[in-house]
Each structure stands twice: as C-alpha cells, then as structure tokens.
Amino acid sequence: MVKKTESPPTEPVIAEPQSGFNPVQLVRDSQAELTKVIWPSRQQLISESLAVIAMVSLSATTIYLVNNLFSWVAAKVFV
C-alpha cells in the first residue's frame, strides 16, 4: 500500500482591503461590465414583456377567483 503524506495545515489567504473608495474606478468597472451584457432585441423584449403581463394577469385572476370561492364557502358554512 502507498502511504499518503499529509501536507501541513496552511493559513487561509485573506485579501487585504483596498484603501478607500474610488468612484472613477467604479464607473470604469461598471462601463466594462455593461459592454458584456447581451441586450435583447426589440421583438424579444416585446414578446417577453407580453408573456410576463399575461402570466401576472392570469395569476391575479386565479387568486381573485379562489379568494371569492373561499369567501362564499366560508359565508355558507359559518353563517
């Protein structure tokens, strides 16, 4: 059998915080990140927005109808 050698425990490396807040670097980094974003086309934006509006409307209508059903049942049972 091969004997496994253990490595000595190491201390975790903690990055030292940078001194101060640099707003210019923040703006540069933000611009760099925004160039990486893949923006949706107009058609994709419209179709996905309509899908979200339809699902929210369907969910709201379902909740409204279930609430009215439970209210009607509660009125019949408890009154």
C-alpha positions in Angstrom: 0.0 0.0 0.0 1.1 3.5 -0.7 1.3 5.7 2.4 -0.4 9.1 1.9 1.5 12.0 3.2 -0.3 14.9 4.7 0.5 18.4 3.9 1.0 20.9 6.7 -2.1 23.0 7.5 -2.0 26.3 5.8 -3.5 29.6 6.9 -6.3 30.9 4.6 -5.2 33.8 2.4 -7.2 36.9 3.1 -7.1 39.7 0.6 -6.2 43.0 2.1 -8.9 45.6 1.6 -8.0 48.4 -0.7 -7.6 51.8 0.9 -10.6 54.0 0.2 -13.4 54.1 -2.3 -12.6 55.1 -5.9 -15.7 56.4 -7.7 -13.7 56.7 -11.0 -12.8 53.1 -10.9 -16.4 52.2 -10.1 -17.6 54.0 -13.2 -14.9 52.3 -15.3 -15.7 48.9 -14.0 -19.5 49.5 -14.5 -19.0 50.5 -18.1 -16.8 47.5 -18.7 -19.5 45.2 -17.3 -22.2 46.9 -19.3 -20.3 46.2 -22.5 -20.5 42.5 -21.7 -24.3 42.5 -21.4 -26.2 40.9 -24.3 -29.2 43.2 -24.7 -32.4 41.7 -26.1 -33.8 42.7 -29.5 -36.9 44.9 -29.7 -39.0 41.9 -30.8 -37.7 39.7 -27.9 -38.3 42.5 -25.4 -41.9 43.0 -26.5 -42.8 39.3 -26.6 -41.2 38.5 -23.2 -42.9 41.6 -21.7 -46.3 40.4 -23.0 -45.6 37.0 -21.6 -44.9 38.4 -18.2 -48.0 40.6 -18.3 -50.2 37.7 -19.3 -48.8 35.4 -16.6 -49.3 38.1 -13.9 -52.8 38.8 -15.1 -53.6 35.0 -15.1 -52.1 34.6 -11.6 -54.0 37.6 -10.2 -57.3 36.4 -11.8 -56.8 32.9 -10.3 -56.1 34.3 -6.8 -59.1 36.6 -7.1 -61.4 33.7 -8.1 -60.1 31.3 -5.4 -60.5 34.1 -2.8 -64.1 34.7 -3.8 -64.8 30.9 -3.8 -63.4 30.6 -0.2 -65.3 33.7 0.9 -68.5 32.2 -0.5 -67.9 28.8 1.1 -67.0 30.4 4.5 -70.2 32.5 4.3 -72.3 29.4 3.7 -70.5 27.3 6.4 -70.1 29.8 9.2 -73.2 32.0 8.9 
